[in-house]
């Protein structure tokens, strides 16, 4: 059987989507080419035609997830008029993403985990976007520029702390409660 470029491109995309689903359900430690191939209904050797190693595959998944994450954050930001609502909903999206993909908590918060310039660039684009969202909200609350860094760290410490809590066993992701906590944080800015 010959493999057309379109077929190969389609299979590569299927492997990436299956890999993302495996990351979400089982984590990076349980990701294997054999399992991904089985999800796609192809031979265990098929992923090796598209990715040299499991690490190469994981890197591709990381980049794809970062791109998806940033696009999603931008879409959420654009969907709301009110700056507080923008920040709260972007924060909720971050918490959900980090619950689904806990591996990325370390990758977002620890620059040493960035394995390459492209990976580091993707991470920094997300961090820069989150900073812009935060500073727009702080400016809206008429917080002086001299307090932006402190208040930004305070807000994101709360958000990242909440993401750690919802990743703990048995703690549900309750958007109403999380929104109330974040709204309270914004009220204390005055």
VENUR-V790177 format. One record per residue. N is the residue number from 0. RES is the residue in three letters. SS is DSSP state (alpha for helix, beta for strand, coil for the rest). OMEGA is omega in whole degrees, -180 to 180 (none if undefined). NEAR is the number of other ideal C-beta (glycine too) atoms within 10 Angstrom. Layout:
# VENUR-V790177
N_RES_SS_OMEGA_NEAR / N_RES_SS_OMEGA_NEAR
This chain:
# VENUR-V790177
0_UNK_coil_178_3 / 1_UNK_coil_-180_4 / 2_UNK_coil_178_10 / 3_UNK_coil_177_8 / 4_UNK_alpha_180_7 / 5_UNK_alpha_179_8 / 6_UNK_alpha_-179_11 / 7_UNK_alpha_178_13 / 8_UNK_alpha_178_11 / 9_UNK_alpha_179_11 / 10_UNK_alpha_178_18 / 11_UNK_alpha_180_16 / 12_UNK_alpha_177_13 / 13_UNK_alpha_179_18 / 14_UNK_alpha_179_24 / 15_UNK_alpha_-180_19 / 16_UNK_alpha_178_15 / 17_UNK_alpha_178_21 / 18_UNK_alpha_178_27 / 19_UNK_alpha_179_19 / 20_UNK_alpha_177_12 / 21_UNK_alpha_177_18 / 22_UNK_alpha_-178_21 / 23_UNK_alpha_-175_15 / 24_UNK_alpha_-170_9 / 25_UNK_alpha_-179_12 / 26_UNK_coil_-176_12 / 27_UNK_alpha_-177_16 / 28_UNK_alpha_-180_7 / 29_UNK_alpha_179_10 / 30_UNK_coil_177_19 / 31_UNK_coil_177_16 / 32_UNK_alpha_-179_19 / 33_UNK_alpha_-180_11 / 34_UNK_alpha_180_15 / 35_UNK_alpha_179_26 / 36_UNK_alpha_179_20 / 37_UNK_alpha_178_13 / 38_UNK_alpha_-179_15 / 39_UNK_alpha_-180_17 / 40_UNK_coil_180_9 / 41_UNK_coil_180_16 / 42_UNK_coil_179_12 / 43_UNK_coil_-180_13 / 44_UNK_coil_-175_10 / 45_UNK_alpha_-180_19 / 46_UNK_alpha_-178_24 / 47_UNK_alpha_175_15 / 48_UNK_alpha_-175_13 / 49_UNK_coil_-177_18 / 50_UNK_coil_-176_20 / 51_UNK_coil_-176_8 / 52_UNK_coil_175_11 / 53_UNK_alpha_180_16 / 54_UNK_alpha_177_10 / 55_UNK_alpha_178_13 / 56_UNK_alpha_180_21 / 57_UNK_alpha_177_17 / 58_UNK_alpha_178_16 / 59_UNK_alpha_178_17 / 60_UNK_alpha_180_24 / 61_UNK_alpha_-180_24 / 62_UNK_alpha_-179_16 / 63_UNK_alpha_-180_16 / 64_UNK_alpha_177_22 / 65_UNK_alpha_179_20 / 66_UNK_alpha_178_13 / 67_UNK_alpha_-178_12 / 68_UNK_alpha_-179_21 / 69_UNK_alpha_178_17 / 70_UNK_alpha_179_10 / 71_UNK_alpha_179_15 / 72_UNK_alpha_180_21 / 73_UNK_alpha_178_13 / 74_UNK_alpha_178_10 / 75_UNK_alpha_179_19 / 76_UNK_alpha_-178_20 / 77_UNK_alpha_-175_9 / 78_UNK_alpha_-176_10 / 79_UNK_coil_178_14 / 80_UNK_coil_-175_7 / 81_UNK_coil_-177_11 / 82_UNK_alpha_177_17 / 83_UNK_alpha_179_16 / 84_UNK_alpha_178_16 / 85_UNK_alpha_-178_19 / 86_UNK_alpha_-179_25 / 87_UNK_alpha_-178_24 / 88_UNK_alpha_173_20 / 89_UNK_alpha_179_22 / 90_UNK_alpha_178_27 / 91_UNK_alpha_178_19 / 92_UNK_alpha_177_16 / 93_UNK_alpha_-179_24 / 94_UNK_alpha_179_22 / 95_UNK_alpha_-179_16 / 96_UNK_alpha_-178_21 / 97_UNK_alpha_173_23 / 98_UNK_alpha_180_18 / 99_UNK_alpha_-176_15 / 100_UNK_coil_-175_19 / 101_UNK_coil_178_17 / 102_UNK_alpha_-174_19 / 103_UNK_alpha_174_22 / 104_UNK_alpha_179_17 / 105_UNK_alpha_-179_11 / 106_UNK_alpha_178_20 / 107_UNK_alpha_-173_21 / 108_UNK_alpha_-178_14 / 109_UNK_coil_-177_10 / 110_UNK_alpha_-180_11 / 111_UNK_alpha_179_7 / 112_UNK_alpha_179_15 / 113_UNK_coil_-172_17 / 114_UNK_coil_-178_13 / 115_UNK_coil_180_11 / 116_UNK_alpha_180_8 / 117_UNK_alpha_178_13 / 118_UNK_alpha_179_16 / 119_UNK_alpha_179_13 / 120_UNK_alpha_179_12 / 121_UNK_alpha_179_21 / 122_UNK_alpha_-178_21 / 123_UNK_alpha_176_12 / 124_UNK_alpha_178_15 / 125_UNK_alpha_180_19 / 126_UNK_alpha_179_14 / 127_UNK_alpha_179_11 / 128_UNK_alpha_180_16 / 129_UNK_alpha_176_22 / 130_UNK_alpha_179_14 / 131_UNK_alpha_178_11 / 132_UNK_alpha_-178_22 / 133_UNK_alpha_-177_20 / 134_UNK_alpha_175_16 / 135_UNK_alpha_179_14 / 136_UNK_alpha_179_23 / 137_UNK_alpha_178_23 / 138_UNK_alpha_177_13 / 139_UNK_alpha_179_15 / 140_UNK_coil_179_15 / 141_UNK_coil_175_8 / 142_UNK_coil_-178_17 / 143_UNK_coil_-179_9 / 144_UNK_alpha_-179_9 / 145_UNK_alpha_179_7 / 146_UNK_alpha_-176_13 / 147_UNK_alpha_-177_15 / 148_UNK_alpha_-179_12 / 149_UNK_alpha_-178_11 / 150_UNK_alpha_176_20 / 151_UNK_alpha_177_18 / 152_UNK_alpha_-180_11 / 153_UNK_alpha_180_14 / 154_UNK_alpha_-176_22 / 155_UNK_alpha_172_17 / 156_UNK_alpha_177_11 / 157_UNK_alpha_-178_16 / 158_UNK_alpha_-180_24 / 159_UNK_alpha_175_17 / 160_UNK_alpha_177_10 / 161_UNK_alpha_179_23 / 162_UNK_alpha_177_24 / 163_UNK_alpha_180_15 / 164_UNK_alpha_-179_14 / 165_UNK_alpha_175_17 / 166_UNK_alpha_178_15 / 167_UNK_coil_-178_7 / 168_UNK_coil_173_4 / 169_UNK_coil_-180_4 / 170_UNK_coil_-178_12 / 171_UNK_coil_175_7 / 172_UNK_coil_-178_16 / 173_UNK_coil_-175_11 / 174_UNK_alpha_-180_13 / 175_UNK_alpha_180_7 / 176_UNK_alpha_-180_12 / 177_UNK_alpha_178_21 / 178_UNK_alpha_179_15 / 179_UNK_alpha_178_12 / 180_UNK_alpha_-179_17 / 181_UNK_alpha_177_21 / 182_UNK_alpha_178_14 / 183_UNK_alpha_178_10 / 184_UNK_alpha_-180_19 / 185_UNK_alpha_178_18 / 186_UNK_alpha_-177_10 / 187_UNK_coil_-178_10 / 188_UNK_coil_-174_16 / 189_UNK_coil_none_7
